[in-house]
Each structure stands twice: as structure tokens, then as C-alpha cells.
Amino acid sequence: MKKWHGLMKIVEAEQIRDGKVLWREENIRNTFHAGGELFLLSCGFDNDGSYPPEQYYIGLDNRTTVTVEDLMSDLVDEPVGNGYVRQSVSSNGGFTIDLLNNVYVATSQILTFSASVETGYGPVATMFITNKSDDTGILLATATFSNPFSFNAGDIFNTRIHLSLQDGGV
């Protein structure tokens, strides 16, 4: 399977320390995982009524290589504690849907990850979306940052994602 630049795009990402932006990236394209493709088709066309999930979850990990075949078990060093928690987005109202450049796009609110004031975590190199808050979920898509980064105590990381079935360049 080829790397497809649809489903998730990190529209904006920035790390903030002591009120100052350390770095910022925009329009980071993803790898759409095979399990994510099956999940979305099942949600729309072949399910038992339990789809879609009430929440989607955005998380961070430190994979150096991302493949279409990746599963939740392939996550590497997802932070534990120290202020880290996967960010949830409701499937009912957590996204706004707009037509941008002739492509329908679901946009999340700003999602914020933070490190406790006592200690940080990392490094992290990727951001992923899944349908569960734990490792029993399906890995839908993963985007890789241009450089891995770590959180110092008190750091904040803000991000916003687009979800779409076409890559309209937005």
C-alpha cells in the first residue's frame, strides 16, 4: 500500500515554554493506516450500531518509522504520567465541518498537551489518532513532526487537526 496523504493533517502545532513559542509547524501530512481505512469504511457501511465512537483520541509517541500497517502495539514510548494524557475529541460536536478548496474538512478545536510543573517527558516524534483511550483501539493515522521534541516541566503543546477524505491542500 502507498502512503496516502488524506484523513489527518496537523494544521498547526506549537510548543510553548514560559509563554514563548519554541517552535511551530503547519500542514503536517499523515500516514493513513490500513486499520484506519477499515475502521472508517465499517463506520459508514458495515457496523452493528456501535460506530462511530463517542470520542476520538489524539496521542503522542516516539516512532522513528511509520508504516501503513502500524497497529496500536507499534507505538513507541507513548508518555505515561507527568501531565500527559491523550486528548479526546467528541464525534458529536467536537469537529466543525467546512468546505475548503472544494474539499470537506472536519476541523478539531485546539488540543493541548502539557507537562506537569514538576517534570517533563519525551522525546516525541509523532502524533496519532485512535478510537480508544487505551491500547485496545485502532490506530487510524499518524503524522510525523520534522524533528522530535521533549517537554520540559510546565511546557505546553497546542495543536489542531483537519480530517478529510481527500487532500485538498488545505
C-alpha positions as CSV (number, residue, x, y, z in Angstrom):
1,M,0.0,0.0,0.0
2,K,1.2,3.5,-0.7
3,K,1.4,6.4,1.8
4,W,-1.8,8.4,1.3
5,H,-2.0,12.0,2.5
6,G,-5.6,12.0,3.5
7,L,-7.6,11.6,6.7
8,M,-5.5,13.6,9.2
9,K,-3.4,16.7,8.7
10,I,-1.9,18.6,11.6
11,V,-2.9,22.1,10.6
12,E,-0.9,23.8,13.3
13,A,1.4,22.6,16.1
14,E,3.4,24.7,18.5
15,Q,5.5,24.1,21.7
16,I,5.3,26.8,24.3
17,R,7.7,27.3,27.2
18,D,7.4,30.1,29.7
19,G,4.9,31.9,27.4
20,K,7.1,31.8,24.4
21,V,6.7,29.7,21.2
22,L,9.8,27.5,20.9
23,W,8.8,26.1,17.5
24,R,5.8,25.9,15.2
25,E,4.9,23.6,12.3
26,E,1.9,23.7,9.9
27,N,0.3,21.3,7.4
28,I,2.0,18.1,8.5
29,R,0.5,15.3,6.4
30,N,-0.1,11.8,7.8
31,T,0.1,8.1,7.0
32,F,-3.4,6.7,6.8
33,H,-3.1,3.2,8.4
34,A,-4.8,0.2,6.9
35,G,-6.7,-0.4,10.2
36,G,-8.0,3.2,10.0
37,E,-9.2,2.7,6.4
38,L,-11.1,-0.5,7.5
39,F,-12.5,1.3,10.6
40,L,-13.9,4.3,8.6
41,L,-15.5,2.0,6.0
42,S,-17.0,-0.1,8.7
43,C,-18.4,3.0,10.5
44,G,-20.2,4.2,7.4
45,F,-21.2,1.0,5.7
46,D,-21.0,-2.2,7.8
47,N,-21.4,-1.9,11.5
48,D,-23.5,-3.2,14.4
49,G,-24.7,0.3,15.5
50,S,-21.8,0.8,17.9
51,Y,-20.0,3.2,15.5
52,P,-18.9,5.9,15.4
53,P,-17.2,6.0,18.9
54,E,-18.3,8.8,21.2
55,Q,-14.7,10.1,21.3
56,Y,-11.6,10.0,19.2
57,Y,-8.2,10.3,20.9
58,I,-5.1,12.1,19.9
59,G,-1.8,10.9,21.3
60,L,1.9,11.3,21.0
61,D,4.7,8.7,20.7
62,N,8.2,8.4,19.5
63,R,8.2,6.1,16.5
64,T,11.1,6.7,14.1
65,T,9.4,4.8,11.3
66,V,5.7,4.9,10.5
67,T,4.1,2.4,8.1
68,V,0.6,1.9,6.7
69,E,0.5,-1.5,8.5
70,D,1.2,0.0,12.0
71,L,-1.1,-1.0,14.9
72,M,-1.5,0.4,18.4
73,S,1.1,-2.2,19.5
74,D,3.6,-0.5,17.3
75,L,3.5,2.8,19.4
76,V,6.9,3.5,20.9
77,D,7.4,5.3,24.2
78,E,4.0,7.0,24.4
79,P,4.4,9.2,27.5
80,V,3.0,8.0,30.8
81,G,2.2,10.4,33.6
82,N,4.0,13.7,34.2
83,G,0.9,15.6,32.9
84,Y,0.5,13.6,29.6
85,V,-2.9,12.3,28.7
86,R,-4.4,11.5,25.2
87,Q,-6.6,14.4,24.1
88,S,-10.2,13.5,23.4
89,V,-12.4,14.9,20.7
90,S,-16.2,14.1,20.7
91,S,-17.5,12.6,17.5
92,N,-20.7,14.6,18.2
93,G,-19.8,18.3,18.0
94,G,-16.0,18.0,18.6
95,F,-15.3,18.9,15.0
96,T,-16.6,21.5,12.7
97,I,-17.2,20.6,9.1
98,D,-16.5,23.1,6.3
99,L,-15.9,23.1,2.6
100,L,-12.3,24.4,2.0
101,N,-10.8,24.4,-1.5
102,N,-13.7,22.2,-2.8
103,V,-12.9,19.5,-0.1
104,Y,-15.0,18.8,3.0
105,V,-12.8,19.1,6.1
106,A,-13.6,18.2,9.8
107,T,-11.5,20.5,12.0
108,S,-10.8,19.9,15.7
109,Q,-10.7,22.5,18.4
110,I,-7.2,23.4,19.6
111,L,-5.9,20.4,21.6
112,T,-3.5,21.0,24.4
113,F,-0.9,18.6,25.8
114,S,1.1,19.7,28.8
115,A,3.8,18.6,31.1
116,S,3.5,18.8,34.9
117,V,5.2,21.6,36.7
118,E,7.5,19.1,38.4
119,T,8.8,17.1,35.4
120,G,8.6,16.8,31.6
121,Y,8.5,13.9,29.2
122,G,9.6,12.8,25.7
123,P,11.0,12.8,23.2
124,V,8.0,12.5,20.9
125,A,8.3,12.3,17.1
126,T,4.7,11.5,16.0
127,M,1.1,12.3,16.7
128,F,-1.7,9.8,16.1
129,I,-5.4,9.4,16.2
130,T,-7.3,6.4,17.6
131,N,-10.8,5.5,18.6
132,K,-10.0,4.4,22.2
133,S,-8.3,6.0,25.2
134,D,-6.2,2.8,25.8
135,D,-4.3,0.4,23.7
136,T,-7.3,-1.7,22.6
137,G,-8.2,0.9,19.9
138,I,-7.5,1.1,16.2
139,L,-4.6,3.2,15.0
140,L,-6.3,5.4,12.4
141,A,-3.5,7.8,11.2
142,T,-0.1,9.1,12.3
143,A,1.7,12.4,11.4
144,T,5.5,12.8,11.9
145,F,7.0,16.0,13.1
146,S,10.0,17.4,11.3
147,N,12.1,17.0,14.5
148,P,11.4,15.0,17.7
149,F,10.9,17.2,20.8
150,S,10.7,16.8,24.5
151,F,8.6,18.6,27.1
152,N,10.3,20.4,30.0
153,A,8.3,20.9,33.2
154,G,5.5,23.2,32.5
155,D,5.7,23.1,28.7
156,I,2.5,23.3,26.6
157,F,1.9,21.9,23.2
158,N,-1.1,23.2,21.2
159,T,-2.3,21.5,18.0
160,R,-5.3,21.5,15.7
161,I,-6.1,18.8,13.1
162,H,-8.1,18.5,9.9
163,L,-9.7,15.2,8.9
164,S,-10.7,14.8,5.2
165,L,-11.1,12.0,2.6
166,Q,-9.2,14.0,0.0
167,D,-6.0,16.0,0.3
168,G,-7.2,19.4,-1.0
169,G,-4.1,21.2,0.0
170,V,-5.8,22.9,3.0
